[in-house]
C-alpha cells in the first residue's frame, strides 16, 4: 500500500475510533439517566472519570510504542469487548446486584484508559508511514478525531438509540470497533507483525465479534429479564420513546 493510502487508512481509523469512543460515553450517560434519573450526576461521573482515565491511558501507552501495531490492535479488541458489553453489564449490575455506581466507575475508568492509549499509538503509526512535522501530524489526527466524535455524537441519539436500543446499539459499535482496529493493522502494517502475532490478534478479534453478535441476538431476552427483576409484579408493557422508557407492571394486589 502506498503512503498516501496508508495515511488515509490511519486517519479513517482515527475517525471511526473517535466515533465509537463517544458512543460508549453517551451510552453510559443515557443508561444512568434512564435507570436513576439523575442526568447531571451521571454525566458528571462518566465524563470526569473517563477524561481523567484518558490522560492516564495516554501515559501508560508510552512503553507500548515500540510495538505500536500489535498494541493498538489489542487495545481496540479489548475496547470493543468492554464497550460493546458495557450497557448490558451495567443493566445487570443495577437489576440484580445493586452495584450500579461502583460498576459504572470501573467501566468508565477502563474505557477511558483504553481510549486514552489510542491517540499516542496512532500518532506513532502515522509517523511510521511517513515522517512529518509534529504540529502537522497532531493537526491531522485531531481533525479526524473531532470529526469522528461529531459523527458518533449524532449517530447515538438519532440512529443507534431509536433503531437498535441502548444494549444492541453498544454491541453493534463494539463489533465495528474490533473490525476497524484489526483491519487497519493487518492491511497497512501486517508485514511488520510476526505470523503468530497476526494469528493471536485475528483469533481474538473473531472471538470478540462472535461474543458481541451472539449477545446482540439474545439482547431482547436479557432486557426482558432485567426489566422484570426491577418489579415485584409482572411487566405487561414497556415502551421506549425519544424521552424516556415507560414500563407498566400488572397490579396483582
N, C-alpha and C positions, 0 to 999 in steps of 0.2 A: 504494500500500500504506500503511495507517495505521501510526502509530508503534508501537503495541503489537505488531503482526505483524512489523514490520521488526526490532524489538528481539529478538523470539523467533527470527527467522531468523538474526540475527548470533550469538546465543548458541548456537543449534543448530550453526552453522558452527564456532564455538569448540570445541564438544563433539566434532564429527567430526574436526577437525584435530588435537586432542589425542590422540584415539584412534589416528589414523594415525601421528602422530609417535612414540608409544610403541611401536607395532608395528614401525616401522623400527628403533628401538633394539634391541628384543628379537630381531628377525630377525638383526641383525649379531652380537649376543652368541651366539645359538643356533648360527649357522653356524660361528663360530670354535670353539665348544665341540665341534661335530661333526667339524670338519676337523683341528683342532690338539689339542683335548682339555684345554687349559688354561682352564677356565671362569672362574676368578678373574682371571687375567691378561687374558683377552679382555673380560670385563665391565668391568674397571678402565680399559682403554684406551678402549673405546667410550663409557662413561658420562662419564669425565673429559674427554675431547676434546669430546664433544657439549655437555656443560654449559658448558664454557668458551666454545665457539663460540656457544652460545645467548646468552650475555651480550654477546659482540661483535656478534652479529647484531642484538640489540636497540638497540645504539648506532648501528649502521650504518643502521638504519631511520629515524633522525631526519630526514634530508633527503628521505625518500620520503613523509612525512606530508602534504605539500601535494597529492600525487596518490595518496592512500591507496587509493582504489578500484582504479585500474589496477595499482598496485604490489602490492597484496595478491593480485589475480588472477594476475599474472605470477609472483609467488613461489610460489603454490600449483601452478601449472603446472610450474614448474621442480622443485619438491619432489616432485610426482607422478612426473616422469620419472626423477629420480635415485633417489628412494626405491623406486619400483617396480622399477627395474633393479639396485638395489644388491646384492642377493644373487647375481644372475646374474653381475654384473661381478666380484664377489669370488671366486665359484667359478671363473671363468675365470682370474683372476689367480693363484689357488692351483694350478690344474691345469696351466696352460700357461706361466705367466710366472715363477713362484716369487717373486712380489712381494706376497704377501698382506698383510703388516703395513703397508707403505707405502701400498698402495691403501686398506686399511681406514681408516687415519688420514685420508687425503684425503677419503674418502666421509663419514666421521663428522664431519669438520670442516665440509664444505659443507652437509651435512644440518643440523647444529647452527646454522649461520649462518642458513639459511632458516627453520628452526623458531623461532629466537630473534626474527626480524623479524615474526613473525605477531602476537603479542600487542600490541605498540605500535600496529600498523596497525589491528587490530581495535578497540582502545580508541578510536582516532580515529573509526572508522566508527560505533561505538556512540554516541559523543558527538555526531556529526553528525545522528543521528536525533533525539535529544533530550538537551539538556544536563542533567547531573545531578551531584551531589556526587561528587568524585573517589573517596572511600572506598567509596561505594555501587557505583560503576561497576567499580572494581577487584574488589570482593567478588563481583559478578555474573559478571565474566569468569573469575576464578579458580575459582569454584564450578563453572561449566560446564567449564573446562579440567581440573580434577581428576577430575570425574565421568567425563569422556570418557577420561582416561588409565586410569581403572579399567576401563572397558569394553574399551579396547584391550589392556590387560594380561591380561584374562581371555580375550578372544577369540583372541589369538595361540596360546596353548598348547592350548586346549580346542576350538577350532573351525578356525582357519586352518591350523595346522600339521598336525593329523591328517587333515583333509578335503582340503586343497589342496597341502600340502607347503610347503617354505620358498620356493622360487622363485615358484610360482604364487600363494601367499598374499601375498607382497610386491607382485606385479604387480596383483593384484585391489585391494589397498588403494591403490596408486598411482592406479589409474583412478578410484576413489571420491574421492580427494583432488582430482583435477583437476575432476571434475564438480561437487563441492560448492563449491570455490573460485570457479569461473566462475559457477555458478548463483547464488550469493549476490550477486555483483557485478552481474550482469545483471538479476536480478529486483528487487533492492532499490535499487541505485544506478545502474542502466543509463542513466537520463535525464541523469545528471551527466557521462557519458562522451561524448566525440566519437564520431561514427559510425566513423571509421577505427580508433579505439582499440578499439571493440567488435569490429570485424571482425578485427583482428590477434589479439586475445585469443581469440576464438572459433576462428579457424583454428589457433592454437597449441594450444588445449585439444583440439580434434578430432584434430590430428596426433599429439599425445602419447597420446591414448586409443587411436588406431589402432596405434601402435607397441606399446603395452602389451598390447592384445588379440592382436595378431599374435605377439608374443613368448610370451604365455600359451599359444597354440596349439602353438608349437614348443618349449615348455619341456621336455617329456618327451624329445625327441630330443637337445636340448642336454645335459640332465643325464646321459643315457647316454654321450654322447661325453666329457664332462668326467670322469665316473667312470672310464671306460675309460683315460683319459690318466694316471690315477694308478697303473695297474698294468701290468706288462710282459705278464702273461698275460690271456687273455680273461676278462671278468667273466661268470659264468654265473648268478649270482643276487644280488639286492640287496633288502633289506627294511628298512623304517623302522618302528621300534617307538616307544612313548612315551618311551623312554630313550636310544635310540641308533639309528644306521644301520649295519646289518650288510651287508657286501659279501663275496661269495665268488668269488674268481677260480679258473679252472681251473688244474690243475697240468700243465704241458707238459714237464716235465723228469723 
